[in-house]
Amino acid sequence: MTNSVHKTTICPVGTTALYGVAFRGEKLLTVDTKEGYLLEIDLKTHQSQVINSQHWQEFVGVTSIAIADGNLWFTSQESIYFAPLESLNSPTFSPELFLRLPHSADGVAVINSTVYVTCQKTGYIFIFSGETRKEVARFRAPGIGVENITIKDEQIWLSDTLEQTVYC
């Protein structure tokens, strides 16, 4: 008996610097950090479309995205923002600042009301209460490069850009 692993490579046309990955149902979201485009990719057809055509400026420089409870979370420089996903192309789209760190926020993941943020400069993964916005814990990041983060089934997964390693 052999295990079958399905591998897919998707190369959205016209992108220059893809950062962050998040699932939205059966579709994948990623951000082109140089152009500010938030792309929604259909995993069956590999077709992609820009879903923030009115608000691309807010996404220039974004390094990570996450989706939780109908909100889009993202990191930009030292800041972590969130906004209702459905307001993305509304004239009233206005991301709310969740918090600002003293150093760059590289990756963000959100589960329940807990926000996880990676920061290469400090070498830590910070854990914040989504309700109080206070730090509740921190622990050493396993790698030494910029780390992106996601959470699946209560497991933290990290990818390290410098070491080219994935940690669980």
N, C-alpha and C positions, 0 to 999 in steps of 0.2 A: 504494500500500500504506500503510495506516495502522497505527500502533501502538495497541493497545488497553490501557488502564490500568484495572484493576479497583479501584474505590474502595469502601471499606466504612466505615461509621460504626457503632460499637457504643456504646451508652449503658447500662451496667449500672444497673439500678434500685436506688435506695436509697444510692448512693455519694455521698460528700461532697467528697473530695479525692483523686483518683487520681494516683499517682506510680509511676514505674518500669514497665517492660515487659520481659518475658522470654518466650521460647518454650519450651514443654514439649511436644515432639512437635508434634501438630497443634493444640494448645491454647495459649492466651495466658495469662500470669499478670500481674497488676497488683496494686498494694496501695492500699487506702484508708487514707491516713496518719492521718486524724483518728479513724477507727473502729478501726483496727488489723486490718482484714480483708484477707487475701490471697485474691484472687479468681482462679478458673480460668474462662476464657471459651472456650466451644466456638465456633470460628470459622465453622462451618457453620450452626449453629442460633442463634448469638448468646446462648445461655443461659449464665448465670454462676452459680457457686456458691462459697460461702466454704469454703476448704479448711483453715483454721486455727481452727476454732471453739473448740478447747480452749486455744489459745495466742495469742489476739488481742492481749493486753497487750504482748507482745514486739514487736509491729509498729506500735504507735502512734508516730508521728514518723518512720517509715521513709521515706527519700526516694529510694531506688533499690534495684533487685533485679537479680540475675543468676543464671543456672543454669549450672553446669559440673561435669562428672564426677559427677552425682548429688547435688551439693550446691546448696543455696540460699544465695546470698550476699546480704547487704543492708547498707545504711548507716543509721546512726541517730546523729545528732549528730556527735561526733568519731570514732565507732567503726565498724569494719567487722567484721561477723560472718559465720559460715557454719555450716551444719548440714545433715546428710543430709536430703534432701527427703522421703524415705519416713518419717522420724520426726516429721513435722510435727504429726500428731495423736496421737502416742504420749505416754503420761504421762512418758516419759523425755526428751521434747524439751528440749534444752538447747543453745542456740546457743553456739558457741565464739568468743571474741574473737580475731579475726585480728590486729588492731592498732588503736591509737588514735593519731589525729593531733592536733597542737596546735590545729587549726581544724576546722570542720565538714567532713565527708566528704559531698559532694553526690551523686556518681555512682559506680557500680562496674561494671566489666566484667571477666570472667575468661576467659582462653583458655589452654589447656594448663596450665602451672603459673605463669602470669603474671597478676598482679592489677593492674588499672588503676583509679586513683581520681582523680576530679576534685575540686578544692577552689577555690571562687570566691574565698575570702578571700586565698589566696596567688596565684591566677592561674595555677596549674600543674596539670598532669596528672602524678601520681606513678605510677611503675611499681615494683611490688614482686615479689620472688621468692615464689611460693607455698610453697616449701619452707623457706626460711630466714627469711621475713618481713622481710627487709632491703630497703631501697630500692636499686634497681639503676639507675634513671634517672629523670629528670623533664624535662618540656619545657613551654614556655609554652602555655597554653590559647588557642585562637584568639579566643574571645569574651570578654565582660566580665560576663555574667550567670551564674546558676547553670547548670551544664552537666550534662546527662545523657549517658551514654556507652554505646556498644555496639560490638562488634567483629564484622565479617563478612568472611570471606576475607582475613584479615590487614590489613584496612583499619579504621581507627578512625573511628567516626561519632559526632558530638557534636551535641546540640541546645542552643541557648542561650536561656534563658527571657527574658532582658532584650532581646536583639537579635532574638528570634523568627527565628533562623537555624539551619540545619543545615549542619554542616561535615563534610568527609571528609578 
